[in-house]
Amino acid sequence: MKQWYESLFENYARKYDEESFVHGTVGECNFIEQEINYDKSLKIIDIGCGTGRHSIELARRGYQIVGIDLSESQLKRAREKAQEVGVEIDFQKHDARNLPFKGKFDLAIMLCEGGFSLMETDEMNFEILKNATEALKDNGKLIFTTLNGLFPLFHSVNDFYASVAKEGGSECRDCKFDLMTFRDHNNVVIEDDSGNKKELKCNERYYVPSEITWLLKMLGYKKIDIFGAKLGAYSRNDKLTTDDFEMLVVSEKNEG
């Protein structure tokens, strides 16, 4: 049986590119470049790359990238977009819980809930972090965003989704946040690329900073920094607060 995140992305590539939350690519890539000191010799893996927006922007700037995703539909669109702007990117279909790469990359990025936090169990989410870590070289760096578990303790997730809903975009309904598991159960309504309305029962995991820190320490990271994730404007100056819907995590295997 297909999981909700597999069904969601079956025929949702062009519509996905119209969603409000995907329009911060340039600013987010500016941050990534700063974090790797503009070193174009470094190899990057984009985990849960979707339609390739970060991969393509970084490739346009001269970086070597491999983009991986579970959805063939998303990857097909990513390849089309890369061709349209004239960049070569190795897009591959893989499950982030079982990657074939060992010690190959200098940087792994996993942005906009590309895979981590969408899985149906905590163990599966941990496998994604583990596989991302194993894909890195000994001095590698992992940059990812995830849902901030402090947010739903202070705010209504229902109200948040209602405030960011855009005409014709995806819509989240009936959010129920479980304090015991830190999972948000909701119904998401989308219109796919063929114009069909789809309603899916979703289940996403929110994490608090101390959990993320502990998970990354178990995986051997020596330096872990967590910030508030502002759409299109990632910055080390943004201290994480209870008002941030997402957190930005920068972790390094070395002390740095």
C-alpha positions in Angstrom: 0.0 0.0 0.0 1.3 3.4 -0.9 2.1 5.9 1.8 0.5 9.4 1.6 3.8 11.1 0.5 4.1 8.6 -2.4 0.5 9.3 -3.6 0.9 13.0 -3.1 3.8 13.3 -5.6 2.5 10.9 -8.3 1.2 13.7 -10.6 2.0 16.9 -8.8 5.2 18.3 -10.3 4.0 21.4 -12.2 1.5 22.3 -9.5 4.1 21.8 -6.8 6.3 24.4 -8.5 3.4 26.9 -8.1 3.1 26.5 -4.3 4.0 29.5 -2.2 6.5 27.6 -0.1 8.9 26.9 -3.0 9.6 30.4 -4.0 12.6 31.1 -1.7 15.1 29.1 -3.7 17.6 31.9 -4.6 18.0 33.1 -1.0 18.2 29.6 0.4 21.0 28.8 -2.1 22.8 32.0 -1.1 23.0 30.6 2.4 24.2 27.2 1.3 27.0 28.9 -0.8 28.1 30.9 2.3 28.2 27.7 4.4 30.6 26.0 2.0 32.7 29.1 1.4 31.8 29.3 -2.3 34.0 26.2 -3.0 32.9 24.8 -6.3 35.1 21.8 -6.0 32.8 20.3 -3.4 30.3 17.6 -4.3 26.7 18.1 -3.1 23.8 15.6 -2.7 20.3 17.0 -2.6 18.1 14.5 -0.8 14.4 14.7 -1.5 15.2 17.1 -4.4 11.6 17.1 -5.7 11.5 19.1 -9.0 15.1 20.1 -8.5 14.8 23.7 -7.5 17.8 23.9 -5.2 19.9 21.4 -7.3 19.3 23.5 -10.5 20.0 26.8 -8.9 23.3 25.5 -7.4 24.3 23.8 -10.7 23.7 27.2 -12.4 26.2 28.6 -10.0 28.8 26.0 -10.9 28.4 23.3 -8.3 28.5 19.5 -8.9 25.2 18.0 -7.7 23.4 14.7 -7.5 19.7 15.0 -6.8 17.7 12.1 -5.4 14.0 11.6 -4.9 11.5 8.8 -4.4 9.0 10.2 -7.0 9.7 9.5 -10.7 7.2 12.2 -11.6 9.1 14.9 -9.6 12.4 13.7 -11.1 11.0 13.8 -14.7 10.1 17.4 -14.1 13.5 18.2 -12.5 15.3 16.8 -15.6 13.1 18.9 -17.9 13.8 22.0 -15.9 17.5 21.4 -15.9 17.5 20.9 -19.6 15.5 24.1 -20.1 18.2 26.2 -18.3 21.1 24.2 -19.7 22.6 22.6 -16.7 23.7 18.9 -16.2 22.6 17.3 -13.0 22.6 13.6 -12.2 19.0 13.0 -10.9 18.5 9.5 -9.5 15.5 7.7 -8.0 16.3 6.4 -4.5 14.6 5.9 -1.2 16.4 8.2 1.3 16.2 5.4 3.9 18.5 3.2 1.7 21.0 5.2 -0.2 23.9 3.6 -2.2 26.4 6.4 -1.5 29.2 5.9 1.1 31.6 8.8 1.9 31.1 10.5 -1.5 29.8 14.0 -0.8 31.1 17.1 1.0 27.6 18.5 1.6 24.2 17.0 1.9 21.1 19.2 1.8 17.6 18.2 2.7 15.2 21.2 2.5 11.5 21.9 2.7 10.7 18.5 4.2 12.3 16.7 1.3 12.1 13.4 3.1 13.0 13.7 6.8 10.0 14.1 9.1 7.5 12.7 6.5 8.1 9.1 7.4 5.5 7.1 9.3 7.8 6.1 12.2 10.6 7.8 14.1 12.9 4.9 13.2 12.4 5.5 9.5 13.1 9.2 9.9 16.3 8.3 11.7 17.3 6.1 8.8 17.1 9.1 6.5 19.5 11.1 8.8 21.8 8.0 9.0 21.9 7.5 5.2 22.5 11.2 4.6 25.4 11.0 7.1 26.9 7.9 5.5 26.9 9.6 2.1 29.2 12.3 3.5 33.0 12.4 3.7 34.7 12.5 7.1 34.6 16.3 7.2 31.2 16.6 5.6 28.3 18.9 6.4 24.6 18.3 6.5 22.1 21.2 6.1 18.4 20.5 6.5 15.1 21.9 7.6 12.4 20.2 9.6 9.1 21.1 11.3 9.7 22.9 14.6 8.1 21.1 17.5 8.0 24.2 19.6 5.6 25.9 17.2 2.4 23.8 17.9 3.0 24.1 21.6 2.3 27.8 21.3 0.2 28.1 18.1 -2.7 26.4 16.3 -1.3 24.5 13.3 -4.8 24.8 11.8 -4.7 28.6 12.0 -1.2 28.6 10.5 -2.2 26.5 7.5 -5.3 28.7 7.0 -3.1 31.9 7.0 -0.7 30.6 4.4 -3.3 29.0 2.1 -3.2 30.4 -1.4 -5.9 30.4 -4.1 -5.4 27.1 -6.1 -2.7 25.8 -3.8 -2.6 22.9 -1.5 -4.8 23.1 1.6 -4.4 21.4 5.0 -7.6 20.6 6.9 -8.5 19.1 10.3 -5.0 19.2 11.8 -4.8 17.2 15.0 -1.5 17.6 16.9 -0.6 14.6 19.2 1.4 15.8 22.2 2.5 12.2 23.0 4.1 11.6 19.6 4.6 15.2 18.3 2.8 14.1 15.1 0.4 16.2 13.2 -2.4 14.2 11.5 -4.2 16.2 8.8 -6.0 16.0 5.5 -4.3 17.7 2.6 -6.3 18.6 -0.5 -4.4 19.3 -3.7 -5.2 19.6 -7.4 -2.8 17.5 -9.4 -1.3 18.3 -12.8 -4.3 16.8 -14.6 -6.7 19.1 -12.7 -8.0 16.3 -10.4 -8.7 17.1 -6.8 -7.0 14.7 -4.3 -7.5 14.4 -0.6 -4.9 12.5 1.4 -4.5 11.6 5.1 -1.1 12.9 6.1 1.0 12.3 9.2 4.1 14.4 9.8 6.6 14.5 12.7 7.6 17.7 14.4 10.9 17.7 16.3 12.2 19.8 19.2 15.8 21.1 19.0 17.0 18.8 21.8 15.8 15.8 19.9 17.5 16.8 16.7 20.7 17.5 18.7 20.6 14.1 20.3 19.9 12.3 17.0 22.8 14.0 15.3 25.2 13.5 18.2 24.4 9.7 18.0 25.4 9.9 14.3 28.8 11.4 15.2 28.3 15.1 14.4 30.6 17.3 16.5 29.1 20.8 15.7 25.3 21.3 15.6 23.7 24.7 15.0 19.9 25.2 14.9 18.2 28.4 13.6 14.8 29.6 12.7 14.1 28.9 9.0 12.8 31.9 7.2 11.5 31.2 3.7 14.0 32.4 1.1 16.1 34.1 3.8 18.1 31.4 5.8 20.5 33.1 8.2 22.7 32.3 11.2 21.3 35.5 12.7 17.8 34.0 13.2 17.6 32.5 16.6 15.0 29.7 16.7 11.8 30.8 18.4 8.3 29.4 19.1 7.1 31.5 16.2 9.2 29.6 13.6 7.2 26.9 11.8 10.4 25.3 10.6 13.9 25.0 12.0 17.2 25.2 10.0 19.9 22.7 11.1 23.5 22.9 10.1 25.6 20.0 11.4 29.3 19.2 10.8 31.2 16.0 11.4 34.3 18.0 12.5 34.4 20.8 15.1 35.0 23.3 12.4 
